[in-house]
Amino acid sequence: AFQTVAGAYIDTLASVDGCDSVITTTLTVNPTAVIDSIVSADVSGCGVTDGSITIYVTGGSAPISYSIDGGSTFPNTTGVFIGLAAGAYTIVIDDTQGCLVNGGLVTITEPSSISIDLVVTTDITGCNGDTSGTITITASGGTAPLSYSIDGGGSYQSSGAFTGLPAGTYAIQVQDASGTPCTAIGNIDTITEPAIILTSDAIIICDNDSVMLGGSYQNTAGTYIDTLTSSGGCDSIVTTTLSIIPSFTATATATICDNDSILLGLAFQNTSGVYVDSLITVNGCDSILSTTLTVNPTSTSALAVSICIGDSAALGGAWQTTAGNYVDSFTLATGCDSIVTTTLTINATSSGSVNRIICPGDSSYAQGAWQTTAGTYIDILSNSSGCDSVVTINLAVTSPINTTDSILICSGDSSFLQGAWQKLAGNYVDSFIAGGGCDSLMTTNLTVLSSGSSSTSAFICSGDSILLQGTYQTTAGSYFDTLTAANGCDSINTTTLTVNSIGSSSASVVICSGDSVLLQGAYQTSAGTYFDTLTGGNNCDSIISTTLTVGAVDSSSINVPLCFGDSMLLQGAYQTTTGSYVDFLLNAEGCDSVVTTNLTVSSQLSVQLSSDTSIVTGGSAILVASGGSSYLWSTGDTGSSITVSPTTTTTYWVNVSDSLGCPSTWQVTVTVLPAEYLVYVPNVLSLSSVNLEHMRLYVYGRGVESLELIIYDRWGKKVYESSDASAATRSDGQCCAYGIGWDGTYKDTGKPLNSAVFVFKLTGFFTNGKEFIDSGNITLIK
């Protein structure tokens, strides 16, 4: 099983030779590190990096690594970070066991930023170098007093009002008075002056006129510029485009019939020739028009037309249906009259009928398509004279002979349908030939009735019987009865019979003296045995034997010591003062028991304990406690003082008790400072650690001259060996990590090993010539 409690655990495995291999594993559960507090200091000015974060931790397995970037890096083991810029920092700590603790988010701020709230710009009103422009800047925030600039920070003034400004662009900035000034950069603002008024115009004159432009009268097309003075005193420039329209001369043609006339040359003309008119164009200039007149003659003709009876022809201005001569007047291509005389002839039409009969599904060609539906269809043909010949076709479709039938059979029977013996339910179609030669279809719906089956359960009491399988049964079991279902098929019913026994039980009842209970049909007050017959849950008799006990009422008193600050529930409330309290309880028989409690409350315990201290690696410290009657230290010692020599920073606790045994727990921390010579091997290798350094197992320490590290599996097989004593700086900036480290594979071949507990042996020498020897367990975690 997965173990979470420290202790010794035994596993029995099979060795390579098939014999038992018993492994005893001593599991140590390291305490989780606790972040007691985090102290941060903000930066002193804008852009300054003098912020700091200090992390205070207790517990865990030293050395503790500290991170302020969410665990991406663990740069030190002191918990003190300085030279920080303003921003948000995510605190994470990591002990040598790979246990991570998240400390949350810490924010370092800088002096409040400057906000440019409003910039008001006033443009100048005059021309030619006027300096009446102004800029007014309103800002807030930062460290007072604020300074203002309109030249991008080139110069500042204490007021945000700038006057006497010419037209141009200005870069707004505001700076505060902090040690490292904060600066807010605003927009680029522009002061403008009145613009020169530029206008344009267009003038059109005839080729014999002139107009005043550009300081003189002009009669040539072109562009002319006049400079004027506007109401504000600035220049106003007008650009005029002059167009010259020439006198217009044109020719035209006109055509009339020999009996018409047209107005030309100031008179109505009916003779072919050339006529001249002088007009005024739309722009008011002269226009000379020369018109050539042509006079066209009219024409007459005769035409013969034939139509069929019932048709008509448009002649003589109407639709004509009677033979005769008709006169029409048309307009020629020249626009003159053309007289046409038409002789109309009327031709006769013909008609007939045909009767046809088809079977359902067949078709007959009529009225331009293949028809499958009974009805009257008309085909129009042409006779010898080209007129319509109307043929009426009376089409009849014989009715299909479709019949249906239903047949019921029991499961296992069959019926001959659709050319075979059918056993499955469904619709089957058989085709026959009717007397008229068309198909006759019969659809049969076949229903297969199932032979029914069902099951039931029956219960009887021991000694009763029930009619099943044709006889009265008294024994539990399954019985079969064959019946006839409502559909006439067999129905088999399986009955499971259960025979319930007659129950008996016993009970014990305790009543207090003076009470009674209903037993054996009456209220009983004396101790004894009573019998009642009831109906059990299976509806059979159940006999209950009840032993009645009559208990007595008692009373008692107790003396109870109570520690200062504790309380005890007495007399319906939590009591904290010395006194006698009476409670009414129930004794073991459930009867009243009056208990008088004499409560004695001890005085408050006053304890003195050594202050937190520090030692160097290999040193010791004496820790002293006083003010109590007995002491129990976290080391197991029971004296008032202990001498400790921790190798890592350790918090010790002492439980101090007074003469009544009332406890009070106190803590003192001994900080271990690094010595010049040190060597150790972590007892956990976590391949899934977020700290890259923790994904390999290194030898850590200081002043190591040479070393040999050998790692064995639980069967004593060597899985790793290294004598590499090359030193490298650890990820926390401290010295040193030795060698390239073990990556959890078999002899560095890249073959991964399973998660397990391994044994290491470490030997070597420090640079001062002293030899060191160490051994222990390593837990590989993936």
Secondary structure, DSSP 8 states (H G I E B T S, - for coil): ----S-EEEEEEEE-TTS-EEEEEEEE------EEEEEEEE--SSTT---EEEEEEEESSSSS-EEESBTTS---BSS-EEEEE-SEEEEEEEE-TT--EEEEEEEEE--S--EEEEEEEEE---SSSS---EEEEEEEEESSSS-EEESBTTSS-BSSSEEEEE-SEEEEEEEE--SSS--EEEEEEEEE-----EEEEEEEEEETT--EEETTEEE-S-EEEEEEEE-TTSSEEEEEEEEEEE--EEEEEEEEEETT--EEETTEEE-S-EEEEEEEE-TTS-EEEEEEEEEEE--EEEEEEEEEETT--EEETTEEE-S-EEEEEEEE-TTS-EEEEEEEEEEE--EEEEEEEEE-TT--EEETTEEE-S-EEEEEEEE-TTS-EEEEEEEEEE---EEEEEEEEEETT--EEETTEEE-S-EEEEEEEE-TTSSEEEEEEEEEEE--EEEEEEEEEETT--EEETTEEE-S-EEEEEEEE-TTSSEEEEEEEEEEE--EEEEEEEEEETT--EEETTEEE-S-EEEEEEEE-TTSSEEEEEEEEEEE--EEEEEEEEE-TT--EEETTEEE-SSEEEEEEEE-TTSSEEEEEEEEEE------EE---EEEETT--EEEEEESSSEEEETTS--SSEEEE--SS-EEEEEEEE-TT--EEEEEEEEEEE--SSEEE--SEEETT-SSGGGGSEEEEEESEEEEEEEEE-TTS-EEEEE----EEE-TTS-EEEEEEEE-SBGGGSS-B--SEEEEEEEEEEETTS-EEEEEEEEEEE-
